[in-house]
Amino acid sequence: MTETVRHEVRKDAKQLRYAIGFLDGAWPKAHRREQRSRFTRQLTRLQDSLGALNDLAVASASRDTMFATCDPITAARLGARLESLLSSQSESQARLLRSHTIQHISFGPSPTGWKRSSDIACRCLICGYLLRSMTTDYETCLCGEMSVDIAAGRFGSWLGDQSIEVVRLLPRDE
């Protein structure tokens, strides 16, 4: 998703959240209000995640001037740390995409639960980040919506399991 499209989706989510709030009185039953409330919380999380991705894009674009008011040593350290964070995740994802073809399996877990295998990954539908299922530690995607927790043996998303795309990583023929 491009930065422009991501920004438009964020604005659309905001308008939808406001429209739902405007129609609050039209929800006659308590359980419907709870559904609306849950949906509104998810829209808010979506907006926050898209905003965080936008912040990363802005930080990346303005990294040369971001620390201009700091003393030179602090500016150099902060700039190097930001560059390291941005480039390591970008390079890791680029390497994965160069060496594999992505095949869609499902959205959310299978009826028997989350599958763990060296050829299985999950893709965040917000930021597109791929998390391998056989990682050895806790890891999150770029926007923070999706995580893999090996100790718990599962993937998770603040937007619900159905917002996680399960994919197979097929090695490309060199």
N, C-alpha and C positions, 0 to 999 in steps of 0.2 A: 504494500500500500504506500503510495507516495505521500509526502508531507502535506501536499495540498488536499488530497483525498481524505487523509486522516483528520485534518482540520475541519473539513466539511462534515465528516461523520460525527465529530465531537460536537459541532454546532447543532446538527440534527438531533443528537441524543439530548442535548440541553433543551431544545424546543419541545421534544416529546415529553421530557420530564415536567416542564412547565405546563404543558397541555393536560397532563394527567393530574397535576395539582389543581388546575383550574376546574376540572370536572370532579373534584373530590366528593362533592355532595351527591353526585349521581350514583355513587356506590352504596346501594341500600343495605346490604347485609354486612355484618362484621367480618365474616370470612373473606368476602370480596375485598374489603378494605385492607385486610392483612395481605392478600395477594398483590394489591396495588402497592402497598408499602414495600413488600419484598422486591417487586419489579422496579420501583423508584430507587431503592438502595442499589440494585444492580446497575441501573442507568448511571447513578452517581459514581460508582466504582469504574464503570466504563469511561466516563468523562475524565476521571482522575488518571486512569491509566493512559489514555490518549494524550492527556496533558503532560504526563511524565515523559512520554516518547517525544513530544514536541520540545520539551525542555532539553532532552538529550540532543536533538537535532540542532537547536539553537546554540547549545554549548559547543557542539562540534563545529558549527559554522563561525562562532565568535571566539574560539579558543585563543586566538592571537591577541585579542584586546581584553579578554575577560579578567585577567589578573594584572592589568596595567597599573592599578593604584596600589598594589602591594610592593613591598620592597623587592629588589631584583632576585634575591635568593629564594624567598617564599614564592614569588611568581613563577620562577623556574621549576621549583618542586611541584607546585600545584598543577602547572601546565603539563609537566611530565607525567604526573599521576593520571590526569584526565586523558591524555593521549594514550597512555598504557591501557586504561579501562576501555576506551572506545576501540582501539585497534585490536586488542586481544579478543574481544567478543566478535568483532567484525571478521577477523581473520579465521577464527575458529569456525564460524558459520560458513564463510566462503569456502574453506577447505572441505567441509562436510558436503556442501552443495556441488563442488567441483568433482568430488570423488563418488557421488551417489546420485542415483535417480530416485525420486520420491514417488511412492505409490500409496494412494489413499486406501485405508482399511475401514475406518469408522469414525464416528464422533462419540467420544466417551468410551467407557470400558466395555468389554464384551460381557455377556451374561455371566461368565465365570470369573470376572474381575479383570484387573489390569494385567496385561501380558508383559513379561520382562524377557528380553532377548537382545542379543547384540545387533540384530537387524531391525529392531522396533524403536521408534522415537515418537514423541508427541510434539505437535506444532501448536503454538498459541495462535488463536484466530485474531487476536488484537495486533500483536507485533510481528507475527510470523516466525518467531524464534523456535528452533528445534532443540528439544531436550532428549538426549538418549535415555532409554529406559534402563540401561546397565551402568549408569553413573554410580560412583562409589560414595557420593556425598549428597547433602541437600543442595539443590540448585534452583534458581528461578530464571524466568525469561527476562527480556529487557524491560518490559513494562511492569513486571512484578505480579501479573495476574495469574500466572501458571507456575507451579513448582513441582519438583519431584523430591520426595522424601523417602530415601531408601529404608530408613529405620521403620517407617510406617508401611513400606511396601506399596506406595501408590503415588499417582499424580494427583494434583488438585488444582482447582481454579476458583477464584472468588466469584466467577460468573456461573459456576456449576460445571459438572463433568461434561455436559454436552457441548461446551465451548472449547473442548480440547479435541483436536484432530489427531487420531492415531494413524501413523504412517509406517510403511516398511521402507527401509533404506536398502536399495539394490545397488551393489557395486557397479560402477560404469566400466565398460570394457576399455582398456587403455589402447 
